[in-house]
Amino acid sequence: MNLTTYTLRYYDREGLLSNVGRDKSGNRIFSKDDMEILSLICCLKNTGMPIKEIKQFIDWQEEFHLSQNPCEPSPFMPLTLFKIDAHL
């Protein structure tokens, strides 16, 4: 994954990256989970999905995993897969 500083800041401003850690100098420190989210963002972006829809998908996933058993599939997956198919 080769993302520019500008892209990372943009994703942060758009709310796609929540709770990214920072060091004493203010530099972002990305955890394994942050890297997985970035990978997901890149995959969805490559399908042509708009940033607003990517944000909505990430928000739904976070809400679902906070309120449900994380082993259960998300109820939003079929809708998202349909939208991805439409972009392809």
N, C-alpha and C positions, 0 to 999 in steps of 0.2 A: 504494500500500500504506500503510495507516494503522494501525500497531501501537502499542500503548501500551508504556510503559517496563516495566510489570508483565508484559506478554505476552512481551517480549523477554527479561526476566530468567527467566521461567518456561521458555521454550524453552532458554535457556542451562543452567538447572539440570537439565532433562530430557535434556541431552546432544545436542540437535538442532543446536546451533551450536558447531562445533568450531573452535578456534584463531581466534576473533574478536580482532582487534588492539585495543589500548588506547593512549590517549595518556598523557602524563605525569600527568594528573589522574585517570586510571583510567576515563575515558569510553570506551565502545566505539567503534571505528572500523570500519565495515563496508566490505569490499571488494566488487567486482563479483560475485565468487563467493558471498560471504555473502548478497548481495541476491538472487541467483538461488536459493539454498537457501531463503531466507525466502519467496520467491514460490512455490516448490514446496510448502513447508509450508502456506502459505495455501490453495493449490489443493486439496491433499489434505485439509486440515481442512474445507474447504467441501463435500467429498463425504461428510463424516461419518466419515472414517477416524480411529480413535483415535490419540492421541499415541504410544502404544507401537508401533503398527504403522507410523506415519510414521517413528519413530526406526529401526525395523528396516529399512525401505525405504532410508533414507538410509545406514545402515551397510552394507547390501548394495551399494549403488551405489558407495560409497567403496572397499570391499574389491575389487569387480570392476574398477574403474578403476585401482586401484593394481597389480593383478596381471595385467591384460589390456590388449590394444590398446584405447585409448579410442574408437576408431572402430567397434568391434563393439558390437552391441546387448546389453544386459544380459539374462542368462537369467532374471532375476526379473521382467522386464517383463510377460509374460503373466499371471503369478500376481497381480501388483499390479493390472493392468487388470481382471482378473476381480473382485478385491475392490472396486475402485472401482465397477464395474458393479453389484455387489451392494448398494452403499450408495446408488446412485441409484434 
